[in-house]
Amino acid sequence: MRKPLIDYVAVFRALPGMVALLTPDLIYADANDDFLRLAGRTREQLVGRYIFDVFPENPNDPAAAGMRETRESMLRVVATGERDTMALLRYDIEDSHRPGVWREHYWSPVNAPVHGPDGHVALVVHRVEEVTELIHARGGPNGGARARVLEAELYTRARELQEVNERLRRAHAHEREVALALQAAMLPAPGPTGPHAAAVRYRPAVGALNVCGDWYDLVDLPGDNLAVAVGDVVGHGLAAACTMGQLRSALSAACRVADGPAQAVEALGLYARFVEGAEATSVVTTFIDWDSHTITYSCAGHPPPALVHHDGTVTFLDQATDPPLAARPEHLPRPQARTGFTEGATLVLYTDGLIERRDEDIDAGLARLAASLTHHRHLAPEPLADALLADLLPTTGTTDDTALIVLRL
């Protein structure tokens, strides 16, 4: 049976309820029939015009805030790629046939993104329900006054909710700024690594959540050898940043006195049991011996490091995997494994924000990483780090932060 062809333009225009499409610059791209009918505008009066040129704010209402709130909601959708539901809104509309005459209107708006092929927001879906009649409804000859009071209270509570949400957004934004500043202070640029070039990167998540739990570190070892580690604290914001700082410092100290990476991760796991918020932290630590050309590594619940060989093949160091820190009720020794490398190979350590996506298996992310490493294997660490981020992170950002180390062996 042939699948019927669907005219999506006709479907859109026939949708019940008021729906309009706007560009990221808030220019009308289209509107359905109900929107045109209830707003009292023709399609020609909307398409190609800025939303607030078509529907300016009532100049006779000094307390009007509908234009600012609607604009901020739509721009949030464009910036975050996420739906934004607004509180009940009063936005009067000028009579299209009687300039200067304004009609009182109340709306319940929702703004949602439409993503383009490049991942950016291509359109904003603006869906509104007019609730003016509900606000103006009377409860009958004896109950009209009481109904009006209740509706006014409902509107007031909705306005208060909108103000609370605005304060929460500002508080989250401030916490994000402080957490990122703390993160930057605790993740300095790597020190000298002799003839072995290294590049480090940190990319925060989009929005106020899920930032500041990832870290990287390069630690000098006896004999001019090197320890390289990355980790990921479960949590977000200032709490995660503080926990990250404690664990990073503890692992750095443990690497300097441990006989190998397993012993260092084991010590860190014992310490994590007494650090609030450290449970289920993932970490991978590698000890690099330049004389023997070997990498010894131990992994606690973390994605495996990648070793890129001269011929472009990629080996994932996954032979010493174990649960995250403080995940077991009892203490057990951590495993470690060793592999050789040839001079000029590249070692890449990263956190899961680089490869994991909610809608796919982790193997797909590892395959993407391997393909990118093979393609860019001839690049030096600095441009290679930038190429990996460009290839693997969505252009709109991710909901998880990302730490990355690229080391030329």
ChimeraX attribute file (.defattr): number of C-alpha atoms within 10 A of each C-alpha:
attribute: neighborCount
match mode: 1-to-1
recipient: residues
	/A:1	3
	/A:2	4
	/A:3	5
	/A:4	6
	/A:5	6
	/A:6	8
	/A:7	8
	/A:8	9
	/A:9	10
	/A:10	11
	/A:11	11
	/A:12	15
	/A:13	18
	/A:14	13
	/A:15	13
	/A:16	12
	/A:17	14
	/A:18	21
	/A:19	24
	/A:20	24
	/A:21	23
	/A:22	24
	/A:23	19
	/A:24	18
	/A:25	14
	/A:26	19
	/A:27	20
	/A:28	23
	/A:29	17
	/A:30	22
	/A:31	22
	/A:32	21
	/A:33	22
	/A:34	17
	/A:35	23
	/A:36	19
	/A:37	12
	/A:38	12
	/A:39	16
	/A:40	14
	/A:41	16
	/A:42	13
	/A:43	16
	/A:44	9
	/A:45	12
	/A:46	20
	/A:47	18
	/A:48	15
	/A:49	15
	/A:50	17
	/A:51	17
	/A:52	14
	/A:53	10
	/A:54	17
	/A:55	17
	/A:56	15
	/A:57	19
	/A:58	21
	/A:59	11
	/A:60	9
	/A:61	9
	/A:62	7
	/A:63	8
	/A:64	16
	/A:65	14
	/A:66	18
	/A:67	18
	/A:68	11
	/A:69	16
	/A:70	19
	/A:71	14
	/A:72	13
	/A:73	20
	/A:74	27
	/A:75	18
	/A:76	17
	/A:77	23
	/A:78	26
	/A:79	16
	/A:80	17
	/A:81	21
	/A:82	15
	/A:83	18
	/A:84	19
	/A:85	15
	/A:86	21
	/A:87	20
	/A:88	22
	/A:89	23
	/A:90	20
	/A:91	21
	/A:92	21
	/A:93	20
	/A:94	20
	/A:95	14
	/A:96	14
	/A:97	8
	/A:98	8
	/A:99	8
	/A:100	13
	/A:101	12
	/A:102	17
	/A:103	11
	/A:104	11
	/A:105	16
	/A:106	21
	/A:107	20
	/A:108	16
	/A:109	20
	/A:110	19
	/A:111	24
	/A:112	22
	/A:113	25
	/A:114	19
	/A:115	15
	/A:116	10
	/A:117	7
	/A:118	10
	/A:119	13
	/A:120	19
	/A:121	21
	/A:122	18
	/A:123	23
	/A:124	27
	/A:125	20
	/A:126	20
	/A:127	19
	/A:128	18
	/A:129	16
	/A:130	19
	/A:131	16
	/A:132	14
	/A:133	10
	/A:134	12
	/A:135	19
	/A:136	15
	/A:137	14
	/A:138	16
	/A:139	12
	/A:140	10
	/A:141	7
	/A:142	9
	/A:143	10
	/A:144	14
	/A:145	14
	/A:146	13
	/A:147	18
	/A:148	17
	/A:149	12
	/A:150	13
	/A:151	17
	/A:152	14
	/A:153	12
	/A:154	14
	/A:155	18
	/A:156	13
	/A:157	14
	/A:158	16
	/A:159	17
	/A:160	13
	/A:161	15
	/A:162	17
	/A:163	13
	/A:164	12
	/A:165	14
	/A:166	13
	/A:167	12
	/A:168	12
	/A:169	14
	/A:170	12
	/A:171	13
	/A:172	16
	/A:173	15
	/A:174	13
	/A:175	16
	/A:176	22
	/A:177	15
	/A:178	15
	/A:179	23
	/A:180	18
	/A:181	15
	/A:182	16
	/A:183	25
	/A:184	14
	/A:185	11
	/A:186	19
	/A:187	19
	/A:188	11
	/A:189	14
	/A:190	15
	/A:191	10
	/A:192	11
	/A:193	16
	/A:194	9
	/A:195	8
	/A:196	14
	/A:197	16
	/A:198	24
	/A:199	19
	/A:200	23
	/A:201	18
	/A:202	20
	/A:203	19
	/A:204	23
	/A:205	18
	/A:206	17
	/A:207	17
	/A:208	20
	/A:209	18
	/A:210	21
	/A:211	27
	/A:212	36
	/A:213	28
	/A:214	35
	/A:215	28
	/A:216	28
	/A:217	22
	/A:218	23
	/A:219	18
	/A:220	18
	/A:221	16
	/A:222	9
	/A:223	9
	/A:224	12
	/A:225	15
	/A:226	19
	/A:227	22
	/A:228	24
	/A:229	27
	/A:230	25
	/A:231	29
	/A:232	29
	/A:233	27
	/A:234	20
	/A:235	22
	/A:236	22
	/A:237	21
	/A:238	21
	/A:239	16
	/A:240	23
	/A:241	25
	/A:242	21
	/A:243	22
	/A:244	27
	/A:245	20
	/A:246	15
	/A:247	23
	/A:248	23
	/A:249	13
	/A:250	17
	/A:251	25
	/A:252	19
	/A:253	15
	/A:254	19
	/A:255	28
	/A:256	16
	/A:257	12
	/A:258	16
	/A:259	11
	/A:260	20
	/A:261	29
	/A:262	26
	/A:263	19
	/A:264	22
	/A:265	29
	/A:266	23
	/A:267	20
	/A:268	23
	/A:269	29
	/A:270	14
	/A:271	17
	/A:272	22
	/A:273	16
	/A:274	11
	/A:275	13
	/A:276	11
	/A:277	17
	/A:278	25
	/A:279	19
	/A:280	21
	/A:281	26
	/A:282	26
	/A:283	32
	/A:284	29
	/A:285	30
	/A:286	28
	/A:287	25
	/A:288	25
	/A:289	20
	/A:290	17
	/A:291	9
	/A:292	10
	/A:293	13
	/A:294	16
	/A:295	22
	/A:296	20
	/A:297	29
	/A:298	31
	/A:299	31
	/A:300	27
	/A:301	19
	/A:302	24
	/A:303	24
	/A:304	25
	/A:305	23
	/A:306	21
	/A:307	25
	/A:308	23
	/A:309	19
	/A:310	16
	/A:311	10
	/A:312	17
	/A:313	13
	/A:314	20
	/A:315	15
	/A:316	15
	/A:317	22
	/A:318	17
	/A:319	15
	/A:320	18
	/A:321	20
	/A:322	20
	/A:323	16
	/A:324	21
	/A:325	24
	/A:326	23
	/A:327	19
	/A:328	12
	/A:329	7
	/A:330	6
	/A:331	11
	/A:332	10
	/A:333	12
	/A:334	20
	/A:335	18
	/A:336	21
	/A:337	18
	/A:338	15
	/A:339	14
	/A:340	12
	/A:341	20
	/A:342	13
	/A:343	12
	/A:344	14
	/A:345	17
	/A:346	25
	/A:347	25
	/A:348	22
	/A:349	24
	/A:350	29
	/A:351	27
	/A:352	22
	/A:353	23
	/A:354	24
	/A:355	20
	/A:356	20
	/A:357	16
	/A:358	7
	/A:359	6
	/A:360	9
	/A:361	11
	/A:362	15
	/A:363	11
	/A:364	13
	/A:365	18
	/A:366	19
	/A:367	13
	/A:368	17
	/A:369	20
	/A:370	19
	/A:371	16
	/A:372	18
	/A:373	26
	/A:374	17
	/A:375	13
	/A:376	15
	/A:377	20
	/A:378	16
	/A:379	12
	/A:380	16
	/A:381	22
	/A:382	16
	/A:383	13
	/A:384	20
	/A:385	22
	/A:386	13
	/A:387	16
	/A:388	18
	/A:389	19
	/A:390	12
	/A:391	15
	/A:392	16
	/A:393	17
	/A:394	13
	/A:395	12
	/A:396	16
	/A:397	18
	/A:398	20
	/A:399	17
	/A:400	23
	/A:401	24
	/A:402	26
	/A:403	24
	/A:404	25
	/A:405	26
	/A:406	24
	/A:407	23
	/A:408	18
	/A:409	20
